[in-house]
Structure formats: structure tokens, C-alpha cells
């Protein structure tokens, strides 16, 4: 399904994700000449706006979220000319016919992207069907998470399958679009040095951290329904865990990679109820300060009392031949001291230190894969400090760095969308 389409329909077009990611990403494609000539983009959301209002909204979003070197007045005006808007309450069937009229003829192909709350997926799919926007020329992308539990996820998938064949359905986890995440496969399977020790014999433990300094950021209605466990852990973090733990795929294609990731997820050890207090921690941020700025607590920001977790840490195990006994530590939270997404793989220490009698202290090797805000791969190794060693051998941990920002300077780096 690589054929170009003539029209794009964007649900949740005035939301936070659209402002920060989708609209800037679409503009970047337009500015680089990568959008089909004549492609029109129809935004829809609950808010009442005209076409011109939506263009003004988009102009402000681009001004806020684009890097200065990407702001080109002529390109921005050309992109805005592609945009139109149709207000819609997706929770009811009313209004979908007007949306179809606004979009017009879709014989040239229509792509739909649902950037909405999971509980709106079902009504939206039904509305698209009723308005004739689910035909053979239409494909759909859905931003995870799909539903809030197994039952609701199955229900959404059944509704989608009734309207769109699997080959025209795309379930999106934008973390998989990050360059450094995609580099995990290159690092593991493109280099012979790591794979022989990429197992329980060579690795002591794995840490996966996604920390955010922001709070609700306009996502109160969505976030309070899902919390950190559904928003981050079962979503992005399990994808990262699967990429780290999967077996080599037979081929470098979506189906083969997916099949290997599924094997990992099936091997995850269930956590019995009586073990939950021992291997998990949840919390909720309170009022305080982030980077010197006073911020509200979660309940105050939300406007009501809530038990929704904004922090989760857990210890996971993959019960298979490769990973038996290796703990995977996952942690994520909002209003944390720093913004950081990182995978840290700590290897086992050397079996015997020949430097101990001479005062040399060894640290286990560590492979750090930083996803944001910087993007790099860093291997920490032990080295001898220069100088005479009359008083003992002095060893120090030193980094071997692969900085994507430096090594690929000048290469266009795109938003994960």
C-alpha cells in the first residue's frame, strides 16, 4: 500500500498531538516536496472553526513547534493552502455526511488518521462506514492505545476489520518511528560483536526509562481514563522491550519483525496479584517545582480527586531460553526532574579481576541507547588512566560514543510521525 492518495482526513486535528507532531510533520513533508501534488488535508474535531480559523491555528502551531531553520514563509503558505476544516462530534453519527461532502470525491484515494481518544474509535468507524468513507480506496491509521483492556481492544479491532481490510489498516506506535529505536535492529543484527553476549549469559539486567517533565498538557480527559500504565507501559515501553529481547527475524520486513516481537510478549511472565506490591510501584505527582517553575499537583491540574497513576515502575521477566533470569526494569512518569527516554543494558562483570590486588576497581560494561532529547548510542568500557602505577592501577570508565546528531549532521532528521 505505497500508492499515493489524493486526500488526507485527520481526526483530532486541534489536539495536542496534532499541534506538536502531526501538523509539523506534514509541513516538513510538504516543504521537502514529499507530499503528492494536489493533496488536500481535511482536519476535523469538535471545536467550531472555519477553514481560515484552522489555517490560523496551524500557523501558530508551526511557529511554536518548528525549528527556526525549518520556517520558510513561502512553504508555510503553500502548506496552509492544502488545509480545510469540518467540525464534527465523532461520538454520534450526525455530521459524518457533512464531513463526506466536505472531503468530496475519494476515488483518487483517501487516508484517514485517528488521533482521538480510544473510546471514540468505535463510533468513528461506524460513522465513516455510514457516510461511505470506508471503501476500497480508503486506508486508515489508528494511534495506540486501542481500547483500555482486552475486551475493548478486541471490540475496536472487530469494528475496524468490518470496515477496512487488514492490508489497509495501520496501527501506529510513533516510538517505532524514532531513528534511534530503528537503530536498535541495526545495532543488534548488523554487528557481530553484540549478538553472542545478547542473552542471559552476558547481560545482568535491562532498564527502560521514559520520563517527562510535563503534566497533563491539555490531555486531561484522555489521560485520566488511561494513566501511565496504559499510556506508556503497554504501549511504547513494551515495544522497546520487544525490540531488545526479540530473536533475529528471518527477513527485514514488518511481518517477520512483528512475529518475533509477539513471541517475546507471549513469554512475558504474568505478575500474580500477591506479587504486585513486590515488583511494581505506582504514584501520582503532587505540587512542586520543575526546572525552577512552580507546578500544580495532578488533582489540582485535573480539577478533581483522582487515583489515576502518573508514575509506574515495574520489574518484568521474559521467560524463554535467551532471557531466563534477566530482569527488565521499566519506569515512566510525568513531572519528573528531566525529560529522558533511554534503554540501558548492563552486562555482567568479568568473572575474575586481575586488577583487584593492585587497587583497580572494575565496573560492568553498560550500553546506553538514548532516544530523547539527544539521540546516541554509548558503550561504557574500562580503561587505564595514563600515568605511572607505583601506587596501583587506576582504571576509569570511559564512553565510546555514537552520536547520531554528530555522525549524521546535515541529514534531514524527521519527526517520528
HELIX and SHEET records of a PDB file:
HELIX    1   1 UNK A   16  UNK A   17  1                                   2    
HELIX    2   2 UNK A   18  UNK A   22  3                                   5    
HELIX    3   3 UNK A   23  UNK A   31  1                                   9    
HELIX    4   4 UNK A   51  UNK A   65  1                                  15    
HELIX    5   5 UNK A   68  UNK A   70  5                                   3    
HELIX    6   6 UNK A   73  UNK A   80  1                                   8    
HELIX    7   7 UNK A   96  UNK A  103  1                                   8    
HELIX    8   8 UNK A  118  UNK A  120  5                                   3    
HELIX    9   9 UNK A  121  UNK A  130  1                                  10    
HELIX   10  10 UNK A  150  UNK A  163  1                                  14    
HELIX   11  11 UNK A  166  UNK A  168  5                                   3    
HELIX   12  12 UNK A  174  UNK A  177  5                                   4    
HELIX   13  13 UNK A  179  UNK A  189  1                                  11    
HELIX   14  14 UNK A  192  UNK A  195  1                                   4    
HELIX   15  15 UNK A  220  UNK A  228  1                                   9    
HELIX   16  16 UNK A  229  UNK A  237  3                                   9    
HELIX   17  17 UNK A  238  UNK A  245  1                                   8    
HELIX   18  18 UNK A  254  UNK A  267  1                                  14    
HELIX   19  19 UNK A  273  UNK A  275  5                                   3    
HELIX   20  20 UNK A  276  UNK A  279  1                                   4    
HELIX   21  21 UNK A  298  UNK A  302  1                                   5    
HELIX   22  22 UNK A  356  UNK A  358  5                                   3    
HELIX   23  23 UNK A  404  UNK A  407  1                                   4    
SHEET    1   A 6 UNK A  83  UNK A  85  0                                        
SHEET    2   A 6 UNK A  40  UNK A  44  1                                        
SHEET    3   A 6 UNK A   7  UNK A  11  1                                        
SHEET    4   A 6 UNK A 110  UNK A 114  1                                        
SHEET    5   A 6 UNK A 138  UNK A 143  1                                        
SHEET    6   A 6 UNK A 169  UNK A 172  1                                        
SHEET    1   B 8 UNK A 280  UNK A 283  0                                        
SHEET    2   B 8 UNK A 311  UNK A 317 -1                                        
SHEET    3   B 8 UNK A 327  UNK A 333 -1                                        
SHEET    4   B 8 UNK A 203  UNK A 211  1                                        
SHEET    5   B 8 UNK A 340  UNK A 347 -1                                        
SHEET    6   B 8 UNK A 366  UNK A 372 -1                                        
SHEET    7   B 8 UNK A 376  UNK A 384 -1                                        
SHEET    8   B 8 UNK A 395  UNK A 403 -1                                        
SHEET    1   C 2 UNK A 288  UNK A 290  0                                        
SHEET    2   C 2 UNK A 293  UNK A 295 -1                                        
END                                                                             
